[in-house]
Amino acid sequence: MNLSMVEFLLQQTWQAIRRNGLMSLATSSNMAVALLILSTFFLTTLNLQHMANVEARKANITIDMADDADAAKIEAELWSDMRVGEVRSRSKEEALEEFAEIMGGGDPEEFLAALGDNPLPNAFIVRPKDPQDMAAIAKAARNIEGVSDVRYKEQVTGKLLTLARGIKIAGVVTAVLMSAATLLIVSTTIRLTIYARRREIRIMQLVGATNSFIRLPFILEGAFHGVMGGAVSTILVLASYSWVQAYVGQHLNFIELVYSSTFAVLFGLGAIVCGILFGVLGSAIGLHSYLREI
């Protein structure tokens, strides 16, 4: 295909869009609404999974040491595990202060006087790089010489990780179903556009145009509608999401939402690319069905 043919196709596409302005507006609007719903679902699923992972990452492993243990040796062995992301030592005194705070913020000295001696052990607080490795790190730590006990919230962490995996799987399945539904809506809308221009298609066939030549302008129109729909949905979604993120940050700061300028750019590009794919595939499917029938 030479340059003049490409120029001709682009001119034909633009003229068709202008000539069928109302239908083009309806197609782009349907595309924007479909992408808006899909984008909203994506952001909701992404943030639910992110929150579950954040809570799981907050969990850590407490490794109690025996009284005669070599702290430096235990710390070195902990750091030798590539799955470990952070190791922090905690003395008996710090453990007593934390215990006093948990018990209502009393004076640690009063607890010490009541107990007679500090029974809490020196310990290391370990945080894994990946919460999925918590059980494996805990099992390895139990075999280190000088370790008296290894504790972590196994049930809570396990449930959070299971929840995160469940959200991810459910998100993928639902995204596939919603993408298929979106493609069906788009292809149906574009097929109505094609039907409204059936006379134009018939004339092109009568003058000897091949099906490939007939398809190209419609596919380019589908890509145009995809760009327009993706851009509109991106503006609406990001404007709403920015407001929600600001509100949550101000009033519900214990909730952490995924948001950054890089994320916004990538999200916008992704929405536009999805719009182009839906537009091109919808046009191809709709036109293929129509050409097969005539």
Salt bridges, closest charged atoms under 4 A:
GLU55 OE2 - LYS58 NZ 3.17
ASP64 OD1 - ARG151 NH2 3.05
ASP81 OD2 - ARG83 NH2 2.94
GLU98 OE1 - ARG90 NH1 3.20
GLU145 OE1 - LYS73 NZ 3.66
ASP149 OD2 - ARG151 NE 3.69
GLU200 OE1 - ARG19 NH2 3.66
GLU200 OE1 - ARG197 NE 3.33
GLU221 OE1 - ARG197 NH1 2.75
GLU256 OE2 - HIS50 NE2 3.41
GLU293 OE2 - ARG191 NH2 2.43
